[in-house]
Amino acid sequence: MLSEATALARQVREQYPKNTEYLLQVGCCYAVCADWIVRGKSETQLTSTEIEEREGYITLAIECLRQAKAAGYDHLHTLEVEPD
């Protein structure tokens, strides 16, 4: 499931590198993937592989937000209320 979601996210990000709304949604996708790694575990229960994978998704989410900002995204209120 994660591999399908991240493959689609990567494809959208590559095909629409200037579409700020798509980039925001791709960033949200990566954030959800990071949360999925945890799946109710505490930080101390995560394996080193899970921690590394989670950090990778968090990094990708932040990169998407930065890419969206560089492309002109400026709807800060949306970022404040977006649950992902």
ZASEKE-748410 format. One record per residue: chain; x, y, z of N, C-alpha, C, O, CB in turn. Coordinates in Angstrom, 3 decimals. Atoms other than C-alpha are relative to their C-alpha. Glycine has a CB too. Example, Ala and Ser with C-alpha at 12.3 -4.5 7.8 and 13.67 -1.06 7.14 Angstrom:
ZASEKE-748410
+-------+----------+----------+----------+----------+----------+----------+----------+----------+----------+----------+----------+----------+----------+----------+----------+
| rokol |       nx |       ny |       nz |      cax |      cay |      caz |       cx |       cy |       cz |       ox |       oy |       oz |      cbx |      cby |      cbz |
+-------+----------+----------+----------+----------+----------+----------+----------+----------+----------+----------+----------+----------+----------+----------+----------+
|     A |    0.890 |   -1.190 |    0.000 |   12.300 |   -4.500 |    7.800 |    0.900 |    1.200 |    0.000 |    1.936 |    1.181 |    0.665 |   -0.992 |    0.027 |    1.246 |
|     A |   -0.820 |   -1.190 |   -0.060 |   13.670 |   -1.060 |    7.140 |   -0.770 |    1.090 |    0.730 |   -0.261 |    2.198 |    0.899 |    0.414 |    0.462 |   -1.415 |
+-------+----------+----------+----------+----------+----------+----------+----------+----------+----------+----------+----------+----------+----------+----------+----------+
END
This chain:
ZASEKE-748410
+-------+----------+----------+----------+----------+----------+----------+----------+----------+----------+----------+----------+----------+----------+----------+----------+
| rokol |       nx |       ny |       nz |      cax |      cay |      caz |       cx |       cy |       cz |       ox |       oy |       oz |      cbx |      cby |      cbz |
+-------+----------+----------+----------+----------+----------+----------+----------+----------+----------+----------+----------+----------+----------+----------+----------+
|     A |    0.808 |   -1.184 |    0.000 |    0.000 |    0.000 |    0.000 |    0.866 |    1.268 |    0.000 |    0.623 |    2.183 |   -0.787 |   -0.927 |   -0.013 |    1.194 |
|     A |   -0.882 |   -1.167 |   -0.038 |    2.747 |    2.490 |    0.911 |    0.756 |    0.157 |   -1.309 |    0.934 |    1.273 |   -1.796 |    0.987 |   -0.110 |    1.163 |
|     A |   -0.772 |   -0.102 |    1.235 |    4.716 |    1.644 |   -2.199 |   -0.859 |    0.556 |   -1.133 |   -0.370 |    1.327 |   -1.958 |    0.572 |   -1.371 |   -0.391 |
|     A |    0.896 |   -0.534 |    1.024 |    1.689 |    2.351 |   -4.403 |   -0.241 |    1.489 |    0.211 |   -0.211 |    2.271 |   -0.738 |   -1.333 |   -0.755 |    0.007 |
|     A |    0.263 |   -1.406 |   -0.313 |    0.948 |    5.628 |   -2.634 |    1.217 |    0.865 |   -0.308 |    1.087 |    1.938 |   -0.899 |   -0.398 |    0.156 |    1.475 |
|     A |   -1.202 |   -0.811 |    0.226 |    4.528 |    6.848 |   -2.777 |    0.388 |    0.022 |   -1.477 |    0.923 |    1.022 |   -1.955 |    1.167 |   -0.535 |    0.838 |
|     A |   -0.276 |    0.002 |    1.443 |    4.933 |    5.789 |   -6.420 |   -0.883 |    1.026 |   -0.703 |   -0.414 |    1.768 |   -1.566 |   -0.230 |   -1.411 |   -0.604 |
|     A |    0.916 |   -0.970 |    0.591 |    1.861 |    7.825 |   -7.346 |    0.393 |    1.423 |    0.411 |    0.367 |    2.336 |   -0.414 |   -1.455 |   -0.301 |    0.422 |
|     A |   -0.428 |   -1.323 |   -0.479 |    3.039 |   10.756 |   -5.209 |    1.229 |    0.479 |   -0.764 |    1.295 |    1.636 |   -1.181 |    0.302 |   -0.040 |    1.514 |
|     A |   -1.222 |   -0.352 |    0.732 |    6.451 |   10.707 |   -6.885 |   -0.346 |    0.384 |   -1.447 |    0.192 |    1.351 |   -1.986 |    1.014 |   -1.186 |    0.022 |
|     A |    0.412 |   -0.273 |    1.377 |    4.797 |   10.601 |  -10.324 |   -0.673 |    1.367 |   -0.113 |   -0.364 |    2.139 |   -1.021 |   -0.949 |   -1.098 |   -0.500 |
|     A |    0.688 |   -1.296 |    0.019 |    2.523 |   13.564 |   -9.544 |    1.003 |    1.131 |    0.212 |    0.947 |    2.155 |   -0.470 |   -1.105 |    0.051 |    1.086 |
|     A |   -1.003 |   -1.042 |   -0.285 |    5.432 |   15.549 |   -8.113 |    0.891 |    0.265 |   -1.215 |    1.238 |    1.412 |   -1.498 |    0.871 |   -0.410 |    1.205 |
|     A |   -0.850 |   -0.158 |    1.179 |    7.534 |   14.921 |  -11.213 |   -0.765 |    0.611 |   -1.178 |   -0.213 |    1.425 |   -1.918 |    0.586 |   -1.349 |   -0.405 |
|     A |    0.780 |   -0.496 |    1.135 |    4.729 |   15.641 |  -13.700 |   -0.502 |    1.422 |    0.194 |   -0.721 |    2.141 |   -0.781 |   -1.167 |   -0.907 |   -0.248 |
|     A |    0.567 |   -1.317 |   -0.289 |    3.476 |   18.792 |  -11.968 |    0.859 |    0.754 |    1.020 |    0.377 |    1.086 |    2.103 |   -1.442 |   -0.142 |    0.521 |
|     A |   -0.910 |   -0.598 |   -0.984 |    6.505 |   20.416 |  -10.297 |   -0.328 |    1.439 |    0.393 |    0.253 |    1.966 |    1.343 |    1.382 |   -0.041 |   -0.531 |
|     A |    0.363 |   -1.390 |   -0.308 |    4.901 |   23.879 |  -10.307 |   -1.441 |    0.134 |    0.478 |   -1.885 |    1.242 |    0.778 |    0.209 |    0.874 |   -1.223 |
|     A |    1.397 |   -0.051 |   -0.430 |    1.330 |   22.967 |   -9.322 |   -0.024 |   -0.046 |    1.527 |    0.164 |   -1.100 |    2.134 |   -0.836 |   -1.184 |   -0.618 |
|     A |   -0.122 |   -0.109 |   -1.456 |    1.198 |   24.175 |   -5.743 |   -1.024 |   -0.849 |    0.743 |   -0.711 |   -1.403 |    1.798 |   -0.144 |    1.442 |    0.420 |
|     A |    1.026 |    0.813 |   -0.673 |   -2.062 |   22.400 |   -4.853 |    0.373 |   -1.483 |   -0.040 |    0.216 |   -2.193 |    0.953 |   -1.385 |    0.217 |   -0.659 |
|     A |   -0.428 |    1.395 |    0.099 |   -0.771 |   19.062 |   -6.131 |    1.172 |   -0.266 |    0.942 |    1.222 |   -1.297 |    1.612 |    0.391 |   -0.345 |   -1.452 |
|     A |   -1.161 |    0.177 |   -0.877 |    2.504 |   19.563 |   -4.270 |   -0.420 |   -0.067 |    1.464 |    0.139 |   -0.837 |    2.246 |    1.004 |    1.141 |   -0.206 |
|     A |    0.512 |    0.048 |   -1.368 |    0.582 |   20.263 |   -1.073 |   -0.596 |   -1.380 |    0.281 |   -0.343 |   -1.959 |    1.338 |   -1.060 |    1.110 |    0.230 |
|     A |    0.623 |    1.313 |   -0.197 |   -1.414 |   17.048 |   -1.519 |    1.029 |   -1.121 |    0.027 |    0.882 |   -2.081 |    0.783 |   -1.019 |   -0.267 |   -1.097 |
|     A |   -1.076 |    0.994 |   -0.022 |    1.728 |   15.049 |   -2.290 |    0.717 |    0.054 |    1.350 |    1.046 |   -0.981 |    1.929 |    1.006 |    0.242 |   -1.166 |
|     A |   -0.605 |   -0.145 |   -1.321 |    3.286 |   16.453 |    0.871 |   -0.859 |   -0.645 |    1.079 |   -0.342 |   -1.299 |    1.984 |    0.222 |    1.472 |    0.322 |
|     A |    0.926 |    0.629 |   -0.950 |    0.194 |   15.366 |    2.801 |    0.065 |   -1.523 |   -0.109 |    0.009 |   -2.227 |    0.899 |   -1.443 |    0.488 |   -0.247 |
|     A |   -0.118 |    1.446 |    0.202 |    0.494 |   11.903 |    1.278 |    1.219 |   -0.543 |    0.741 |    1.131 |   -1.555 |    1.437 |    0.096 |   -0.333 |   -1.506 |
|     A |   -1.211 |    0.444 |   -0.696 |    4.054 |   11.590 |    2.561 |   -0.162 |    0.096 |    1.518 |    0.332 |   -0.762 |    2.249 |    1.207 |    0.833 |   -0.451 |
|     A |    0.233 |   -0.138 |   -1.440 |    2.972 |   12.859 |    5.991 |   -0.852 |   -1.152 |    0.521 |   -0.588 |   -1.688 |    1.597 |   -0.680 |    1.345 |    0.312 |
|     A |    0.848 |    1.131 |   -0.390 |    0.256 |   10.201 |    6.143 |    0.815 |   -1.293 |    0.003 |    0.639 |   -2.137 |    0.882 |   -1.214 |   -0.131 |   -0.955 |
|     A |   -0.867 |    1.184 |    0.033 |    2.823 |    7.570 |    5.138 |    0.893 |   -0.055 |    1.246 |    1.100 |   -1.123 |    1.821 |    0.871 |    0.004 |   -1.282 |
|     A |   -0.829 |   -0.056 |   -1.208 |    5.065 |    8.722 |    8.000 |   -0.799 |   -0.427 |    1.219 |   -0.296 |   -1.165 |    2.066 |    0.562 |    1.413 |    0.208 |
|     A |    0.858 |    0.397 |   -1.117 |    2.163 |    8.359 |   10.430 |   -0.342 |   -1.485 |   -0.056 |   -0.460 |   -2.140 |    0.979 |   -1.283 |    0.828 |    0.002 |
|     A |    0.353 |    1.411 |    0.157 |    1.311 |    4.943 |    9.019 |    1.111 |   -0.901 |    0.533 |    0.836 |   -1.977 |    1.065 |   -0.280 |   -0.323 |   -1.477 |
|     A |   -1.127 |    0.784 |   -0.507 |    4.785 |    3.684 |    9.923 |   -0.158 |   -0.210 |    1.504 |    0.131 |   -1.293 |    2.015 |    1.351 |    0.702 |   -0.315 |
|     A |    0.126 |    0.064 |   -1.461 |    4.054 |    4.421 |   13.582 |   -1.122 |   -0.961 |    0.400 |   -0.924 |   -1.804 |    1.275 |   -0.267 |    1.409 |    0.585 |
|     A |    1.144 |    0.886 |   -0.244 |    0.617 |    2.687 |   13.601 |   -0.244 |   -0.293 |    1.478 |   -0.375 |   -1.452 |    1.872 |    0.202 |   -1.297 |   -0.730 |
|     A |    0.331 |    0.167 |   -1.406 |   -0.017 |    3.277 |   17.298 |    1.158 |   -0.387 |    0.907 |    0.964 |   -0.573 |    2.108 |   -1.042 |   -1.010 |    0.122 |
|     A |   -1.167 |    0.331 |   -0.819 |    3.500 |    2.437 |   18.472 |    0.572 |    1.280 |    0.609 |    0.403 |    2.374 |    0.069 |    1.082 |   -0.739 |   -0.845 |
|     A |   -0.732 |   -1.142 |   -0.555 |    5.473 |    4.699 |   20.752 |    1.350 |    0.080 |   -0.715 |    1.773 |   -0.867 |   -1.378 |    0.188 |   -0.136 |    1.564 |
|     A |   -1.317 |   -0.188 |    0.631 |    8.795 |    6.094 |   19.551 |    0.981 |   -1.104 |    0.397 |    1.796 |   -1.537 |   -0.417 |    0.581 |    1.370 |    0.381 |
|     A |   -0.947 |    1.015 |   -0.480 |   10.643 |    3.525 |   21.677 |   -0.285 |   -1.385 |   -0.567 |    0.578 |   -2.261 |   -0.513 |   -0.031 |   -0.061 |    1.511 |
|     A |    0.358 |    1.300 |    0.568 |    8.815 |    0.632 |   20.005 |    0.364 |   -0.130 |   -1.471 |    0.290 |   -1.225 |   -2.029 |   -1.471 |   -0.241 |    0.171 |
|     A |   -0.348 |    0.042 |    1.414 |    9.915 |    1.548 |   16.489 |    1.379 |   -0.612 |   -0.203 |    2.306 |   -0.360 |    0.567 |   -0.050 |    1.403 |   -0.604 |
|     A |   -1.304 |    0.554 |    0.354 |   12.717 |   -0.420 |   14.889 |    0.824 |    1.086 |   -0.673 |    0.285 |    2.118 |   -1.071 |   -0.147 |   -1.244 |   -0.929 |
|     A |   -0.849 |   -0.990 |    0.666 |   15.664 |    1.435 |   13.424 |   -0.415 |    0.168 |   -1.460 |   -0.320 |    1.267 |   -2.005 |    1.484 |   -0.413 |    0.088 |
|     A |    0.478 |   -0.080 |    1.381 |   14.318 |    0.620 |    9.953 |   -1.262 |    0.853 |   -0.078 |   -1.398 |    1.674 |   -0.985 |   -0.271 |   -1.410 |   -0.564 |
|     A |    1.230 |   -0.794 |   -0.020 |   10.908 |    2.082 |   10.832 |    0.303 |    1.478 |    0.248 |   -0.299 |    2.353 |   -0.374 |   -0.960 |   -0.529 |    1.077 |
|     A |   -0.386 |   -1.386 |   -0.288 |   12.520 |    5.215 |   12.267 |    0.585 |    0.647 |   -1.248 |    0.237 |    1.779 |   -1.584 |    1.019 |    0.059 |    1.164 |
|     A |   -0.633 |   -0.522 |    1.217 |   14.618 |    5.676 |    9.121 |   -1.046 |    0.237 |   -1.101 |   -1.024 |    1.266 |   -1.776 |    1.092 |   -0.980 |   -0.501 |
|     A |    1.037 |   -0.131 |    1.014 |   11.636 |    5.097 |    6.838 |   -0.928 |    1.178 |    0.325 |   -1.285 |    1.954 |   -0.560 |   -0.809 |   -1.306 |   -0.111 |
|     A |    0.868 |   -1.103 |   -0.434 |    9.461 |    7.501 |    8.848 |    0.681 |    1.346 |   -0.239 |    0.060 |    2.272 |   -0.761 |   -0.368 |   -0.151 |    1.495 |
|     A |   -0.743 |   -1.242 |    0.208 |   12.136 |   10.197 |    8.774 |    0.106 |    0.337 |   -1.483 |    0.065 |    1.507 |   -1.865 |    1.398 |   -0.107 |    0.615 |
|     A |   -0.047 |   -0.219 |    1.444 |   12.427 |    9.720 |    5.013 |   -1.295 |    0.599 |   -0.524 |   -1.272 |    1.505 |   -1.356 |    0.289 |   -1.304 |   -0.720 |
|     A |    1.293 |   -0.544 |    0.415 |    8.709 |   10.360 |    4.560 |   -0.191 |    1.422 |    0.501 |   -0.731 |    2.266 |   -0.213 |   -1.133 |   -0.883 |    0.503 |
|     A |    0.100 |   -1.359 |   -0.540 |    8.854 |   13.407 |    6.811 |    0.839 |    0.956 |   -0.838 |    0.401 |    2.066 |   -1.142 |    0.453 |    0.039 |    1.480 |
|     A |   -0.875 |   -0.814 |    0.840 |   11.765 |   14.756 |    4.762 |   -0.654 |    0.284 |   -1.348 |   -0.622 |    1.416 |   -1.829 |    1.350 |   -0.700 |   -0.204 |
|     A |    0.683 |   -0.186 |    1.280 |    9.835 |   14.202 |    1.525 |   -1.181 |    0.961 |    0.134 |   -1.405 |    1.794 |   -0.744 |   -0.481 |   -1.348 |   -0.547 |
|     A |    1.136 |   -0.899 |   -0.217 |    6.768 |   15.951 |    2.962 |    0.476 |    1.448 |    0.086 |   -0.118 |    2.338 |   -0.522 |   -0.765 |   -0.389 |    1.286 |
|     A |   -0.539 |   -1.353 |   -0.139 |    8.838 |   18.981 |    3.931 |    0.537 |    0.509 |   -1.335 |    0.351 |    1.679 |   -1.671 |    1.109 |    0.031 |    1.065 |
|     A |   -0.500 |   -0.396 |    1.318 |   10.541 |   19.019 |    0.517 |   -1.143 |    0.437 |   -0.912 |   -1.007 |    1.408 |   -1.657 |    0.777 |   -1.156 |   -0.646 |
|     A |    1.160 |   -0.364 |    0.827 |    7.125 |   19.115 |   -1.165 |   -0.548 |    1.361 |    0.398 |   -0.910 |    2.164 |   -0.462 |   -1.103 |   -1.062 |    0.118 |
|     A |    0.476 |   -1.306 |   -0.454 |    6.039 |   22.042 |    0.984 |    0.948 |    1.115 |   -0.435 |    0.508 |    2.197 |   -0.825 |   -0.156 |    0.008 |    1.525 |
|     A |   -0.983 |   -0.997 |    0.449 |    9.247 |   23.889 |    0.167 |   -0.108 |    0.224 |   -1.503 |    0.001 |    1.355 |   -1.979 |    1.431 |   -0.445 |    0.367 |
|     A |    0.159 |   -0.103 |    1.440 |    8.765 |   23.130 |   -3.524 |   -1.257 |    0.804 |   -0.335 |   -1.245 |    1.631 |   -1.246 |   -0.066 |   -1.399 |   -0.639 |
|     A |    1.232 |   -0.749 |    0.213 |    5.202 |   24.439 |   -3.339 |    0.206 |    1.485 |    0.314 |   -0.266 |    2.350 |   -0.425 |   -1.133 |   -0.578 |    0.865 |
|     A |   -0.271 |   -1.399 |   -0.367 |    6.370 |   27.610 |   -1.583 |    0.830 |    0.676 |   -1.085 |    0.553 |    1.814 |   -1.466 |    0.733 |    0.080 |    1.365 |
|     A |   -0.844 |   -0.561 |    1.061 |    9.060 |   28.148 |   -4.225 |   -0.799 |    0.248 |   -1.278 |   -0.463 |    1.133 |   -2.064 |    1.175 |   -0.938 |   -0.295 |
|     A |    0.855 |   -0.167 |    1.184 |    6.349 |   27.777 |   -6.889 |   -1.097 |    1.028 |    0.228 |   -1.908 |    1.272 |   -0.665 |   -0.625 |   -1.332 |   -0.389 |
|     A |    0.941 |   -1.076 |   -0.260 |    4.273 |   30.492 |   -5.214 |   -1.112 |   -0.302 |    0.992 |   -2.000 |    0.528 |    1.185 |   -0.602 |    0.400 |   -1.251 |
|     A |    1.050 |    0.327 |   -0.973 |    2.137 |   28.696 |   -2.617 |    0.086 |    0.951 |    1.183 |    1.155 |    1.128 |    1.768 |    0.123 |   -1.474 |    0.478 |
|     A |   -0.018 |   -0.945 |   -1.120 |    1.118 |   31.204 |    0.037 |   -1.268 |   -0.066 |    0.855 |   -1.604 |    0.907 |    1.530 |    0.182 |    1.410 |   -0.524 |
|     A |    1.218 |    0.165 |   -0.797 |   -2.057 |   29.869 |    1.669 |    0.348 |   -0.566 |    1.377 |    0.094 |   -1.735 |    1.667 |   -1.009 |   -0.928 |   -0.728 |
|     A |   -0.469 |    0.458 |   -1.308 |   -0.670 |   29.677 |    5.172 |   -1.126 |   -0.511 |    0.876 |   -0.914 |   -1.422 |    1.677 |    0.720 |    1.114 |    0.710 |
|     A |    1.133 |    0.467 |   -0.804 |   -4.108 |   29.257 |    6.723 |   -0.289 |   -1.479 |   -0.281 |   -0.591 |   -2.242 |    0.636 |   -1.258 |    0.856 |   -0.289 |
|     A |    0.225 |    1.405 |    0.353 |   -4.530 |   25.983 |    4.839 |    0.997 |   -0.896 |    0.725 |    0.630 |   -1.953 |    1.238 |    0.111 |   -0.205 |   -1.527 |
|     A |   -1.027 |    0.793 |   -0.695 |   -1.262 |   24.712 |    6.301 |   -0.281 |   -0.084 |    1.492 |    0.003 |   -1.101 |    2.125 |    1.390 |    0.602 |   -0.231 |
|     A |    0.303 |   -0.012 |   -1.428 |   -2.395 |   25.691 |    9.775 |   -1.130 |   -0.947 |    0.366 |   -1.140 |   -1.496 |    1.468 |   -0.351 |    1.396 |    0.439 |
|     A |    1.162 |    0.830 |   -0.329 |   -5.635 |   23.712 |    9.571 |    0.039 |   -1.378 |   -0.653 |   -0.793 |   -2.225 |   -0.327 |   -1.261 |    0.709 |   -0.412 |
|     A |   -0.115 |    1.294 |    0.675 |   -4.547 |   20.790 |    7.336 |    0.427 |   -1.056 |    1.015 |    1.512 |   -0.957 |    1.587 |    1.015 |    0.071 |   -1.184 |
|     A |   -0.320 |    1.002 |   -1.033 |   -4.632 |   17.733 |    9.611 |    1.200 |   -0.888 |   -0.342 |    1.865 |   -1.397 |    0.561 |   -1.201 |   -0.876 |    0.236 |
|     A |   -1.125 |    0.868 |    0.373 |   -2.027 |   15.788 |    7.615 |    1.306 |    0.731 |    0.173 |    2.369 |    0.167 |   -0.089 |   -0.138 |   -0.490 |   -1.445 |
+-------+----------+----------+----------+----------+----------+----------+----------+----------+----------+----------+----------+----------+----------+----------+----------+
END
